[in-house]
Amino acid sequence: MKLKLFAVCVLCVPFSLAWAEEEPKMPEHHGMTGKMNLEHLKEKQANMLAMHALSNQILAEKDPKKQQALKDQQLEMMKAHIADRMARHKQHKEADKK
């Protein structure tokens, strides 16, 4: 029994070492390369941080008029983000057709 367990362990070690040496790769999304995907994620992160910063400013603002102006600014940012996403989606669909 111990010999079988030892044999299994000996056979598994090379496979686990080979698997551990592989670098994790960022999955491709709609034909995007890893570099393009990383740039897209950084843009998305910047947008999220800006949205959260505006949310914090809105919550901290006591003056209703200034608070509404910040909300309007955030709404415009959301519209621009959605328009960008729609354009990207359309671009990817056109690229997939080719």
N, C-alpha and C positions, 0 to 999 in steps of 0.2 A: 504494500500500500504506500509506504513512504517512498519507494522507488518510483512509483507512478506519479506521485505528487511532485517529486523532484524533476522528473522528465518533463512534466507539463510546464513547470516553472522555467526550466532551461530553454524550452522551445518558445515560450512567450516573451522572454526578455529581449531577444533581438528585434521582434516586431514592435514592442513597446518603445524601445530606444529609437528605432527608425521613425515611428510616429511622433515622438516627442521632438525630434530634430526638425521636423517640417515647420516652416514659419506659417502662422495663420495668415490667410489671405482674405482681403476684404471682398465680399461677394460682388459680382458685377450686377448692375441693375439697369435694365433696358439698354444693354450694350455699352454702358459707361465703364471706362477703365477705372482702376483703383484710384488713380490720381484725380480723375474727374469726379469720382464719387466722394473723395475726401474733400475736394473743393466745395462740392454741393453741401456736404455735411457741415463744413465750417460756415458757409453762408446761412444755413438753417440755424446753426447755433447762435450766430450773431443776431439774427432776427429774433430768436427766442429771448435772448438776453435783453435786447432793446424793448421787447414787449413787456417783459417782467419789470424792467426799470420804470417804464411808463405806468404800469399797474401800481408799483410802490409809490410813485409820485402822486397818482390819483388818490390813493388811499390816505396819503399823508396830507394832502392839500385840504385846507379848511374853507377857503373862499370858494363858494359854489360856481362862480363864473370861471375862475382859473381851473377848477376841477373839470368843468364841462369842456374847456378848451383842450385840456389834456386828453379827455375822452375822445374828442373829435380828432385829435392828432393820432391817437391810438387806432381809431377806426380807419383813418386814411392809410395807416401803415398796414393794417389787416387787409384792406382792399388791394393795396399794391402787392402784398405777398400772395394773395389769391390769384391776381392777374399773372404774376410771375409763374406760379405753379401751373396755371392753365396753359400758358405759352410753352412751358417745358413739356407738359403732357402732349400738346399738339406736335411739338418738335420730335418727341420720341415716337409718336405714332407714325409720322411721316418717314422717319428713319427706319422703322420696322417694315414699312411697305417696300422699301428698296431692296 
